[in-house]
Amino acid sequence: MSNDRSLTKAEVGAIVDRMRACVVGIGHTNFGRWLDRSLASLSQEAARQALEDAGLGPADVGMVAFGNAGQGAIEGQHSIRGVLALRELGLGRVPIVNVDNACAGASTAFHVACAWVEAGMADVVLAVGAEKMVTPDKERAFAMLGGSWDVSDVAGTLARLRAMGEGVVFPPEEDGPPDRSPFMDVYAGFARFHMKTFGSTRAQLAAIAAKNHAHSQHNPLAHYRRPFTREEVLAGRPVVYPFTVPMCSPVSDGAAAAVIVSEKRVAQLGRARAVRIRAALLASGDARRPPENVREHVCHLLAKRAYEAAGIGPEDVSFAEVHDATAFGEIVQAENLGFCAFGDGGVIAERGETSIGGRIPINPSGGLESRGHPVGATGLAQIHELVTQLRGEAGARQVAGANVGVAENGGGLVGIEEGAASIIVLSR
């Protein structure tokens, strides 16, 4: 999407009228390092949980959308991944659509599932996202990430990212070792640009990371459940300036799933724990220039359209789950989602506004930094948290009065923004 065209009233009405689908079941494995588990075992666990939560069985499913990013690079399984991962589930001969959209793969599977339901092609659709990233072969794990940008112009991409941060001075020893995920350099370029343009600080990044680790100690499914102080975050091992290890998402294994049903089917099942899908929009990044055009960011433009489609504004959102592969991700997405002015994403976090109990809690699950980031599962893990919160079932991390939740998920890199962007709005 390359323009900021608002939706017409007719378009808004059409989307609102069409979005009758609901989420009635969710599943989520523990995220972590599971060397002894297969992609299939993780996928089936999450799928079974979601179906059981919905009060349905495999025979009720009319279609499956399966998100995965890495098994081609890591295991050589380039095709029919969902067919193989779910073949023991008892689904029979239902269609399974395999989706790879980098870190936005699970969200894209959710979008595909919604489209099938909205089009009347199935009354019950299962969306599953799964990833097996932990492997003794570190090069293979990095290879899956290295394919999520323009492989024909890696040198040019890195040069553009370095140029974005020119002028930010830091000690050489804080740039970390070279054996890191290439996407840490992507986020570092963005973060340095924000620091020199808006004055954001490492202390703000530390506040975000400490907040998310504090949230995750109450999430039994999270990869990390240890709280960190801001000082501990700043003292962590350098990754690439300005990030330390506690500011970055870990390499994780895991799966998540959701059952999406039509209005007719939700009426049959009962609405007590059903969560309404208010908007689900997907867009591709564009080659916007220069980086100073922050209001042209694909996630900001898409968020505006999602709010219009849902008939709400950012002030109506109770909480959000955002794509924070590093702590900087929360800064930029808080701004893109309209929760603060551009440049103030770190400021509101440092003031405590994005903590549970604050004005706009962000990542009550712990986010990617702490809940974990099994790439192909992350978008549906966000949906799991939104549904759990909207049902009032989040326990010690429950957001009081949660009525509307937003999930922002991005995948890959094109130019200087996400290659794929997803905004999903759910409500009670």
C-alpha beads as a LAMMPS data file, in Angstrom:
LAMMPS data file: protein, C-alpha beads

428 atoms
427 bonds

1 atom types
1 bond types

-500.0 500.0 xlo xhi
-500.0 500.0 ylo yhi
-500.0 500.0 zlo zhi

Masses

1 110.0

Atoms # bond

1 1 1 0.000 0.000 0.000
2 1 1 1.611 3.262 -1.111
3 1 1 -0.978 5.930 -0.303
4 1 1 -2.912 7.253 2.666
5 1 1 -6.369 7.118 1.114
6 1 1 -9.090 6.955 3.763
7 1 1 -11.878 4.449 3.395
8 1 1 -15.167 5.809 2.102
9 1 1 -18.286 5.453 4.257
10 1 1 -19.523 2.765 1.887
11 1 1 -16.260 0.842 2.220
12 1 1 -16.341 1.112 6.016
13 1 1 -19.938 -0.103 6.066
14 1 1 -19.131 -3.004 3.801
15 1 1 -16.235 -4.138 5.985
16 1 1 -18.150 -3.734 9.242
17 1 1 -21.132 -5.585 7.794
18 1 1 -18.894 -8.335 6.468
19 1 1 -16.801 -8.871 9.587
20 1 1 -19.222 -11.167 11.339
21 1 1 -16.644 -13.861 12.027
22 1 1 -15.584 -14.650 15.568
23 1 1 -12.739 -16.402 17.298
24 1 1 -14.189 -19.196 19.430
25 1 1 -11.120 -21.271 20.254
26 1 1 -7.425 -20.643 20.944
27 1 1 -4.370 -22.804 21.564
28 1 1 -0.767 -22.026 22.500
29 1 1 2.124 -24.344 23.391
30 1 1 4.807 -23.316 25.830
31 1 1 7.391 -21.282 23.920
32 1 1 11.001 -22.275 24.544
33 1 1 13.909 -24.393 23.384
34 1 1 12.460 -27.791 22.509
35 1 1 15.212 -29.831 20.863
36 1 1 13.296 -33.046 21.556
37 1 1 10.056 -31.906 19.866
38 1 1 9.033 -31.866 16.212
39 1 1 7.143 -29.223 14.272
40 1 1 4.275 -31.706 13.968
41 1 1 3.995 -32.317 17.713
42 1 1 3.927 -28.587 18.459
43 1 1 1.415 -27.878 15.678
44 1 1 -0.944 -30.634 16.749
45 1 1 -0.811 -29.619 20.405
46 1 1 -1.843 -26.041 19.629
47 1 1 -4.516 -27.173 17.140
48 1 1 -6.060 -29.646 19.587
49 1 1 -6.138 -27.009 22.317
50 1 1 -7.914 -24.556 20.022
51 1 1 -10.509 -27.087 18.906
52 1 1 -11.147 -28.253 22.460
53 1 1 -11.469 -24.649 23.615
54 1 1 -14.062 -24.093 20.885
55 1 1 -15.995 -27.224 21.784
56 1 1 -15.341 -28.643 18.316
57 1 1 -13.504 -31.586 16.802
58 1 1 -11.364 -32.164 13.694
59 1 1 -14.440 -33.322 11.755
60 1 1 -15.999 -29.849 12.146
61 1 1 -13.116 -28.081 10.374
62 1 1 -13.775 -26.985 6.791
63 1 1 -10.322 -25.587 6.008
64 1 1 -6.901 -25.011 7.610
65 1 1 -4.480 -22.118 7.083
66 1 1 -0.973 -23.047 8.235
67 1 1 1.778 -20.468 8.830
68 1 1 5.464 -21.370 8.900
69 1 1 8.614 -19.558 7.792
70 1 1 11.644 -21.680 8.497
71 1 1 11.270 -25.373 7.819
72 1 1 12.430 -25.023 4.239
73 1 1 15.732 -23.468 5.282
74 1 1 16.197 -25.475 8.481
75 1 1 14.943 -28.944 7.520
76 1 1 14.605 -28.797 3.735
77 1 1 10.808 -29.147 3.972
78 1 1 9.940 -26.441 1.457
79 1 1 6.393 -27.518 0.609
80 1 1 3.208 -29.038 2.083
81 1 1 4.412 -28.222 5.599
82 1 1 0.945 -27.943 7.130
83 1 1 -0.267 -31.104 5.421
84 1 1 2.567 -33.051 7.013
85 1 1 2.502 -31.306 10.386
86 1 1 -1.245 -31.905 10.896
87 1 1 -1.754 -35.272 9.197
88 1 1 -2.209 -37.090 12.536
89 1 1 -4.893 -34.672 13.707
90 1 1 -7.763 -36.493 11.979
91 1 1 -8.785 -33.652 9.689
92 1 1 -9.432 -35.911 6.735
93 1 1 -9.201 -34.362 3.274
94 1 1 -9.922 -30.740 4.146
95 1 1 -7.948 -28.145 2.193
96 1 1 -4.788 -26.932 3.914
97 1 1 -3.310 -23.664 2.662
98 1 1 0.390 -23.225 3.476
99 1 1 1.441 -19.641 4.229
100 1 1 4.941 -18.156 4.449
101 1 1 5.075 -14.397 5.036
102 1 1 8.205 -14.186 7.193
103 1 1 7.412 -13.091 10.772
104 1 1 3.854 -12.222 9.693
105 1 1 3.089 -15.776 8.550
106 1 1 0.750 -16.694 11.406
107 1 1 -1.156 -13.422 11.082
108 1 1 -1.433 -14.025 7.352
109 1 1 -2.837 -17.485 8.075
110 1 1 -5.405 -15.762 10.298
111 1 1 -6.293 -13.399 7.433
112 1 1 -6.697 -16.341 5.043
113 1 1 -8.934 -18.089 7.574
114 1 1 -11.097 -14.965 7.960
115 1 1 -11.422 -14.629 4.199
116 1 1 -12.702 -18.198 3.840
117 1 1 -15.299 -17.647 6.553
118 1 1 -16.384 -14.235 5.249
119 1 1 -16.688 -15.621 1.718
120 1 1 -18.995 -18.383 2.950
121 1 1 -16.558 -21.100 1.866
122 1 1 -16.493 -22.677 5.344
123 1 1 -18.233 -22.133 8.677
124 1 1 -15.293 -23.396 10.761
125 1 1 -11.673 -22.662 9.859
126 1 1 -8.540 -23.512 11.821
127 1 1 -5.508 -21.199 11.669
128 1 1 -2.222 -22.644 12.930
129 1 1 1.246 -21.099 13.132
130 1 1 4.292 -23.110 14.139
131 1 1 8.069 -22.914 14.131
132 1 1 11.037 -25.106 15.052
133 1 1 13.958 -22.664 15.185
134 1 1 16.193 -24.226 17.806
135 1 1 18.802 -26.314 16.044
136 1 1 22.457 -27.175 16.660
137 1 1 23.135 -25.716 13.191
138 1 1 23.092 -21.970 13.862
139 1 1 23.818 -21.152 10.220
140 1 1 20.572 -22.810 9.122
141 1 1 18.590 -20.848 11.698
142 1 1 20.085 -17.579 10.431
143 1 1 19.495 -18.652 6.821
144 1 1 15.729 -18.589 7.328
145 1 1 15.952 -14.975 8.496
146 1 1 18.389 -14.005 5.768
147 1 1 15.750 -14.866 3.189
148 1 1 13.315 -12.282 4.550
149 1 1 14.828 -9.312 2.734
150 1 1 16.094 -8.649 -0.789
151 1 1 18.862 -11.234 -1.148
152 1 1 19.988 -9.593 -4.381
153 1 1 20.896 -6.377 -2.535
154 1 1 22.103 -7.302 0.940
155 1 1 25.052 -4.904 0.839
156 1 1 22.822 -2.055 -0.319
157 1 1 20.247 -2.786 2.369
158 1 1 22.859 -2.776 5.131
159 1 1 24.377 0.433 3.778
160 1 1 20.983 2.163 3.848
161 1 1 20.365 1.005 7.396
162 1 1 23.778 2.228 8.549
163 1 1 23.142 5.578 6.865
164 1 1 19.881 5.946 8.793
165 1 1 21.840 5.923 12.043
166 1 1 24.784 8.073 11.029
167 1 1 25.711 10.546 13.714
168 1 1 24.894 8.304 16.668
169 1 1 28.160 7.804 18.548
170 1 1 28.741 4.814 20.814
171 1 1 31.671 2.815 22.222
172 1 1 32.864 0.130 19.748
173 1 1 32.590 -2.611 22.377
174 1 1 28.840 -1.972 22.603
175 1 1 28.297 -3.045 19.004
176 1 1 28.413 -6.708 20.007
177 1 1 29.843 -9.753 18.239
178 1 1 29.257 -10.293 14.499
179 1 1 27.488 -13.677 14.878
180 1 1 23.980 -12.320 15.321
181 1 1 20.709 -12.419 13.453
182 1 1 20.790 -10.060 10.452
183 1 1 17.515 -8.582 11.634
184 1 1 19.192 -7.213 14.745
185 1 1 21.090 -4.900 12.388
186 1 1 17.788 -3.934 10.768
187 1 1 16.326 -2.897 14.104
188 1 1 19.574 -1.183 15.103
189 1 1 19.393 1.027 12.000
190 1 1 15.812 1.983 12.792
191 1 1 16.594 2.604 16.474
192 1 1 19.603 4.811 15.749
193 1 1 17.537 6.850 13.291
194 1 1 14.885 7.372 15.971
195 1 1 17.526 8.320 18.545
196 1 1 19.075 11.034 16.376
197 1 1 15.710 12.274 15.018
198 1 1 13.567 12.282 18.159
199 1 1 16.028 11.931 21.032
200 1 1 14.914 8.489 22.187
201 1 1 17.325 6.832 24.609
202 1 1 18.721 3.501 25.724
203 1 1 17.085 4.161 29.089
204 1 1 13.704 4.129 27.328
205 1 1 14.587 0.848 25.614
206 1 1 15.551 -0.568 29.013
207 1 1 12.239 0.589 30.486
208 1 1 10.350 -1.250 27.735
209 1 1 12.356 -4.454 28.115
210 1 1 12.046 -4.434 31.913
211 1 1 8.296 -3.859 31.618
212 1 1 7.829 -6.747 29.200
213 1 1 9.915 -9.135 31.294
214 1 1 7.825 -8.112 34.309
215 1 1 4.634 -8.891 32.361
216 1 1 5.901 -12.291 31.207
217 1 1 6.549 -13.596 34.716
218 1 1 2.752 -13.977 34.901
219 1 1 2.502 -15.751 31.538
220 1 1 2.937 -19.509 32.032
221 1 1 3.452 -19.997 28.275
222 1 1 6.337 -17.524 27.936
223 1 1 9.884 -18.507 26.975
224 1 1 11.328 -16.223 29.684
225 1 1 9.625 -15.631 33.021
226 1 1 12.385 -13.856 34.920
227 1 1 11.912 -10.167 35.764
228 1 1 14.720 -7.707 35.022
229 1 1 15.333 -4.246 36.430
230 1 1 16.143 -1.442 34.017
231 1 1 19.699 -1.461 35.323
232 1 1 20.037 -5.188 34.633
233 1 1 18.752 -4.683 31.103
234 1 1 21.326 -1.955 30.418
235 1 1 24.092 -4.105 31.887
236 1 1 23.220 -7.082 29.678
237 1 1 25.561 -8.459 27.024
238 1 1 25.694 -6.193 23.958
239 1 1 24.070 -7.500 20.762
240 1 1 24.358 -4.516 18.424
241 1 1 24.112 -0.910 19.581
242 1 1 21.823 0.163 21.186
243 1 1 20.558 -3.301 22.161
244 1 1 21.528 -5.699 24.928
245 1 1 20.353 -9.305 25.130
246 1 1 17.335 -8.612 27.433
247 1 1 16.089 -6.072 24.846
248 1 1 15.924 -8.727 22.085
249 1 1 13.650 -11.661 21.350
250 1 1 15.101 -15.146 21.872
251 1 1 15.259 -17.968 19.357
252 1 1 12.189 -20.033 20.245
253 1 1 10.163 -23.083 19.283
254 1 1 6.395 -23.155 19.595
255 1 1 2.963 -23.098 17.998
256 1 1 -0.312 -21.237 18.360
257 1 1 -3.751 -21.684 16.831
258 1 1 -7.199 -20.140 16.569
259 1 1 -10.620 -21.351 15.432
260 1 1 -12.550 -18.803 13.365
261 1 1 -16.248 -19.388 12.745
262 1 1 -19.131 -17.768 10.886
263 1 1 -21.920 -15.842 12.574
264 1 1 -24.248 -18.783 11.963
265 1 1 -21.910 -21.205 13.703
266 1 1 -21.166 -18.936 16.635
267 1 1 -24.904 -18.634 17.231
268 1 1 -25.050 -22.432 17.469
269 1 1 -22.010 -22.660 19.754
270 1 1 -22.990 -19.786 22.038
271 1 1 -21.507 -16.323 22.352
272 1 1 -20.349 -16.410 25.967
273 1 1 -16.636 -16.778 25.166
274 1 1 -16.667 -15.811 21.497
275 1 1 -14.562 -12.797 20.519
276 1 1 -15.589 -10.644 17.579
277 1 1 -13.193 -9.844 14.731
278 1 1 -13.741 -6.115 14.188
279 1 1 -11.072 -5.646 11.501
280 1 1 -8.316 -7.707 9.921
281 1 1 -6.190 -5.904 7.338
282 1 1 -3.010 -6.935 5.568
283 1 1 -0.666 -4.790 3.462
284 1 1 2.743 -4.889 1.817
285 1 1 5.564 -2.467 2.478
286 1 1 6.603 0.116 -0.066
287 1 1 9.899 1.729 -1.076
288 1 1 9.138 4.960 0.766
289 1 1 11.837 7.636 0.939
290 1 1 13.149 9.374 2.903
291 1 1 12.973 7.764 6.369
292 1 1 11.853 11.106 7.825
293 1 1 8.405 10.461 6.288
294 1 1 7.381 8.528 9.396
295 1 1 3.675 9.118 8.762
296 1 1 4.006 7.119 5.551
297 1 1 5.034 3.968 7.427
298 1 1 2.960 1.010 6.225
299 1 1 1.886 0.105 9.771
300 1 1 0.661 3.637 10.481
301 1 1 -1.337 3.825 7.259
302 1 1 -2.758 0.343 7.831
303 1 1 -3.673 1.112 11.455
304 1 1 -5.689 4.157 10.340
305 1 1 -7.598 1.997 7.872
306 1 1 -8.147 -0.724 10.485
307 1 1 -9.582 1.790 12.943
308 1 1 -11.923 3.117 10.265
309 1 1 -13.011 -0.402 9.368
310 1 1 -13.660 -1.229 13.029
311 1 1 -15.484 2.046 13.626
312 1 1 -13.132 3.079 16.458
313 1 1 -10.093 5.255 17.122
314 1 1 -6.851 4.577 18.987
315 1 1 -8.393 6.146 22.088
316 1 1 -10.887 3.242 22.183
317 1 1 -8.190 0.542 22.363
318 1 1 -7.804 -1.141 25.759
319 1 1 -4.443 -2.798 25.100
320 1 1 -2.217 -3.982 22.262
321 1 1 0.189 -6.723 21.285
322 1 1 2.919 -5.421 18.968
323 1 1 5.845 -6.920 17.090
324 1 1 8.825 -6.148 19.313
325 1 1 11.651 -8.379 18.113
326 1 1 13.642 -5.719 19.959
327 1 1 12.457 -3.168 22.494
328 1 1 12.561 -0.530 19.775
329 1 1 9.690 -2.302 18.034
330 1 1 7.363 -1.145 20.788
331 1 1 8.486 2.476 20.408
332 1 1 7.778 2.678 16.701
333 1 1 4.558 0.669 16.784
334 1 1 3.095 2.627 19.701
335 1 1 3.554 5.669 17.457
336 1 1 2.239 3.950 14.333
337 1 1 -0.872 2.784 16.190
338 1 1 -1.649 6.317 17.329
339 1 1 -1.150 5.793 21.052
340 1 1 1.166 8.812 21.192
341 1 1 2.799 11.416 18.980
342 1 1 5.644 10.384 16.694
343 1 1 8.807 10.532 18.764
344 1 1 7.052 9.810 22.075
345 1 1 6.936 5.992 21.998
346 1 1 9.823 5.715 24.434
347 1 1 8.575 8.601 26.554
348 1 1 5.216 6.991 27.330
349 1 1 6.908 3.684 28.159
350 1 1 9.341 5.360 30.535
351 1 1 6.402 7.043 32.260
352 1 1 4.715 3.664 32.789
353 1 1 1.796 4.318 30.428
354 1 1 2.337 1.063 28.509
355 1 1 2.524 -1.147 31.610
356 1 1 -0.415 -3.173 32.874
357 1 1 -2.377 -0.649 34.910
358 1 1 -1.175 2.190 32.688
359 1 1 -3.068 4.228 30.096
360 1 1 -2.487 1.815 27.190
361 1 1 -0.894 -1.507 28.192
362 1 1 1.328 -2.892 25.429
363 1 1 2.385 -6.537 25.300
364 1 1 0.802 -7.827 28.519
365 1 1 1.947 -11.269 27.316
366 1 1 5.580 -10.177 27.596
367 1 1 5.888 -9.601 23.866
368 1 1 8.424 -11.155 21.549
369 1 1 11.272 -10.110 23.850
370 1 1 10.044 -12.294 26.673
371 1 1 7.147 -14.503 25.535
372 1 1 9.401 -15.579 22.681
373 1 1 9.390 -15.360 18.898
374 1 1 8.953 -18.665 17.038
375 1 1 8.601 -16.766 13.791
376 1 1 5.772 -18.713 12.138
377 1 1 3.703 -18.766 15.354
378 1 1 4.050 -15.208 16.629
379 1 1 0.996 -13.624 14.986
380 1 1 -1.360 -16.258 16.384
381 1 1 0.309 -16.027 19.793
382 1 1 -0.743 -12.375 19.718
383 1 1 -4.306 -13.438 18.890
384 1 1 -4.174 -15.894 21.799
385 1 1 -3.306 -13.040 24.159
386 1 1 -5.989 -10.737 22.755
387 1 1 -8.675 -13.392 23.168
388 1 1 -7.480 -14.368 26.646
389 1 1 -7.555 -10.739 27.783
390 1 1 -10.938 -9.993 26.208
391 1 1 -12.407 -13.046 27.916
392 1 1 -11.042 -11.786 31.243
393 1 1 -8.981 -14.962 31.690
394 1 1 -5.424 -13.567 31.912
395 1 1 -5.021 -13.894 35.679
396 1 1 -2.298 -11.738 37.235
397 1 1 -1.578 -10.009 33.907
398 1 1 -5.227 -9.169 33.212
399 1 1 -5.853 -5.705 31.787
400 1 1 -8.752 -4.197 33.701
401 1 1 -11.795 -3.436 31.571
402 1 1 -10.325 -4.956 28.408
403 1 1 -12.893 -4.378 25.646
404 1 1 -10.866 -3.796 22.469
405 1 1 -7.487 -5.303 21.626
406 1 1 -5.179 -4.632 18.673
407 1 1 -2.441 -6.892 17.299
408 1 1 0.299 -5.499 15.021
409 1 1 2.559 -8.022 13.324
410 1 1 5.229 -7.385 10.704
411 1 1 7.274 -9.685 8.499
412 1 1 10.447 -9.243 6.487
413 1 1 11.950 -6.018 5.159
414 1 1 11.421 -4.057 1.984
415 1 1 13.265 -0.759 1.694
416 1 1 13.038 0.695 5.183
417 1 1 9.847 -0.909 6.481
418 1 1 8.111 -4.254 6.937
419 1 1 7.596 -6.359 3.844
420 1 1 4.265 -7.574 5.223
421 1 1 2.139 -5.761 7.787
422 1 1 -0.935 -6.992 9.662
423 1 1 -3.329 -5.120 11.913
424 1 1 -6.101 -7.095 13.624
425 1 1 -8.742 -5.598 15.909
426 1 1 -10.772 -7.824 18.235
427 1 1 -13.456 -6.906 20.735
428 1 1 -15.717 -8.491 23.319

Bonds

1 1 1 2
2 1 2 3
3 1 3 4
4 1 4 5
5 1 5 6
6 1 6 7
7 1 7 8
8 1 8 9
9 1 9 10
10 1 10 11
11 1 11 12
12 1 12 13
13 1 13 14
14 1 14 15
15 1 15 16
16 1 16 17
17 1 17 18
18 1 18 19
19 1 19 20
20 1 20 21
21 1 21 22
22 1 22 23
23 1 23 24
24 1 24 25
25 1 25 26
26 1 26 27
27 1 27 28
28 1 28 29
29 1 29 30
30 1 30 31
31 1 31 32
32 1 32 33
33 1 33 34
34 1 34 35
35 1 35 36
36 1 36 37
37 1 37 38
38 1 38 39
39 1 39 40
40 1 40 41
41 1 41 42
42 1 42 43
43 1 43 44
44 1 44 45
45 1 45 46
46 1 46 47
47 1 47 48
48 1 48 49
49 1 49 50
50 1 50 51
51 1 51 52
52 1 52 53
53 1 53 54
54 1 54 55
55 1 55 56
56 1 56 57
57 1 57 58
58 1 58 59
59 1 59 60
60 1 60 61
61 1 61 62
62 1 62 63
63 1 63 64
64 1 64 65
65 1 65 66
66 1 66 67
67 1 67 68
68 1 68 69
69 1 69 70
70 1 70 71
71 1 71 72
72 1 72 73
73 1 73 74
74 1 74 75
75 1 75 76
76 1 76 77
77 1 77 78
78 1 78 79
79 1 79 80
80 1 80 81
81 1 81 82
82 1 82 83
83 1 83 84
84 1 84 85
85 1 85 86
86 1 86 87
87 1 87 88
88 1 88 89
89 1 89 90
90 1 90 91
91 1 91 92
92 1 92 93
93 1 93 94
94 1 94 95
95 1 95 96
96 1 96 97
97 1 97 98
98 1 98 99
99 1 99 100
100 1 100 101
101 1 101 102
102 1 102 103
103 1 103 104
104 1 104 105
105 1 105 106
106 1 106 107
107 1 107 108
108 1 108 109
109 1 109 110
110 1 110 111
111 1 111 112
112 1 112 113
113 1 113 114
114 1 114 115
115 1 115 116
116 1 116 117
117 1 117 118
118 1 118 119
119 1 119 120
120 1 120 121
121 1 121 122
122 1 122 123
123 1 123 124
124 1 124 125
125 1 125 126
126 1 126 127
127 1 127 128
128 1 128 129
129 1 129 130
130 1 130 131
131 1 131 132
132 1 132 133
133 1 133 134
134 1 134 135
135 1 135 136
136 1 136 137
137 1 137 138
138 1 138 139
139 1 139 140
140 1 140 141
141 1 141 142
142 1 142 143
143 1 143 144
144 1 144 145
145 1 145 146
146 1 146 147
147 1 147 148
148 1 148 149
149 1 149 150
150 1 150 151
151 1 151 152
152 1 152 153
153 1 153 154
154 1 154 155
155 1 155 156
156 1 156 157
157 1 157 158
158 1 158 159
159 1 159 160
160 1 160 161
161 1 161 162
162 1 162 163
163 1 163 164
164 1 164 165
165 1 165 166
166 1 166 167
167 1 167 168
168 1 168 169
169 1 169 170
170 1 170 171
171 1 171 172
172 1 172 173
173 1 173 174
174 1 174 175
175 1 175 176
176 1 176 177
177 1 177 178
178 1 178 179
179 1 179 180
180 1 180 181
181 1 181 182
182 1 182 183
183 1 183 184
184 1 184 185
185 1 185 186
186 1 186 187
187 1 187 188
188 1 188 189
189 1 189 190
190 1 190 191
191 1 191 192
192 1 192 193
193 1 193 194
194 1 194 195
195 1 195 196
196 1 196 197
197 1 197 198
198 1 198 199
199 1 199 200
200 1 200 201
201 1 201 202
202 1 202 203
203 1 203 204
204 1 204 205
205 1 205 206
206 1 206 207
207 1 207 208
208 1 208 209
209 1 209 210
210 1 210 211
211 1 211 212
212 1 212 213
213 1 213 214
214 1 214 215
215 1 215 216
216 1 216 217
217 1 217 218
218 1 218 219
219 1 219 220
220 1 220 221
221 1 221 222
222 1 222 223
223 1 223 224
224 1 224 225
225 1 225 226
226 1 226 227
227 1 227 228
228 1 228 229
229 1 229 230
230 1 230 231
231 1 231 232
232 1 232 233
233 1 233 234
234 1 234 235
235 1 235 236
236 1 236 237
237 1 237 238
238 1 238 239
239 1 239 240
240 1 240 241
241 1 241 242
242 1 242 243
243 1 243 244
244 1 244 245
245 1 245 246
246 1 246 247
247 1 247 248
248 1 248 249
249 1 249 250
250 1 250 251
251 1 251 252
252 1 252 253
253 1 253 254
254 1 254 255
255 1 255 256
256 1 256 257
257 1 257 258
258 1 258 259
259 1 259 260
260 1 260 261
261 1 261 262
262 1 262 263
263 1 263 264
264 1 264 265
265 1 265 266
266 1 266 267
267 1 267 268
268 1 268 269
269 1 269 270
270 1 270 271
271 1 271 272
272 1 272 273
273 1 273 274
274 1 274 275
275 1 275 276
276 1 276 277
277 1 277 278
278 1 278 279
279 1 279 280
280 1 280 281
281 1 281 282
282 1 282 283
283 1 283 284
284 1 284 285
285 1 285 286
286 1 286 287
287 1 287 288
288 1 288 289
289 1 289 290
290 1 290 291
291 1 291 292
292 1 292 293
293 1 293 294
294 1 294 295
295 1 295 296
296 1 296 297
297 1 297 298
298 1 298 299
299 1 299 300
300 1 300 301
301 1 301 302
302 1 302 303
303 1 303 304
304 1 304 305
305 1 305 306
306 1 306 307
307 1 307 308
308 1 308 309
309 1 309 310
310 1 310 311
311 1 311 312
312 1 312 313
313 1 313 314
314 1 314 315
315 1 315 316
316 1 316 317
317 1 317 318
318 1 318 319
319 1 319 320
320 1 320 321
321 1 321 322
322 1 322 323
323 1 323 324
324 1 324 325
325 1 325 326
326 1 326 327
327 1 327 328
328 1 328 329
329 1 329 330
330 1 330 331
331 1 331 332
332 1 332 333
333 1 333 334
334 1 334 335
335 1 335 336
336 1 336 337
337 1 337 338
338 1 338 339
339 1 339 340
340 1 340 341
341 1 341 342
342 1 342 343
343 1 343 344
344 1 344 345
345 1 345 346
346 1 346 347
347 1 347 348
348 1 348 349
349 1 349 350
350 1 350 351
351 1 351 352
352 1 352 353
353 1 353 354
354 1 354 355
355 1 355 356
356 1 356 357
357 1 357 358
358 1 358 359
359 1 359 360
360 1 360 361
361 1 361 362
362 1 362 363
363 1 363 364
364 1 364 365
365 1 365 366
366 1 366 367
367 1 367 368
368 1 368 369
369 1 369 370
370 1 370 371
371 1 371 372
372 1 372 373
373 1 373 374
374 1 374 375
375 1 375 376
376 1 376 377
377 1 377 378
378 1 378 379
379 1 379 380
380 1 380 381
381 1 381 382
382 1 382 383
383 1 383 384
384 1 384 385
385 1 385 386
386 1 386 387
387 1 387 388
388 1 388 389
389 1 389 390
390 1 390 391
391 1 391 392
392 1 392 393
393 1 393 394
394 1 394 395
395 1 395 396
396 1 396 397
397 1 397 398
398 1 398 399
399 1 399 400
400 1 400 401
401 1 401 402
402 1 402 403
403 1 403 404
404 1 404 405
405 1 405 406
406 1 406 407
407 1 407 408
408 1 408 409
409 1 409 410
410 1 410 411
411 1 411 412
412 1 412 413
413 1 413 414
414 1 414 415
415 1 415 416
416 1 416 417
417 1 417 418
418 1 418 419
419 1 419 420
420 1 420 421
421 1 421 422
422 1 422 423
423 1 423 424
424 1 424 425
425 1 425 426
426 1 426 427
427 1 427 428
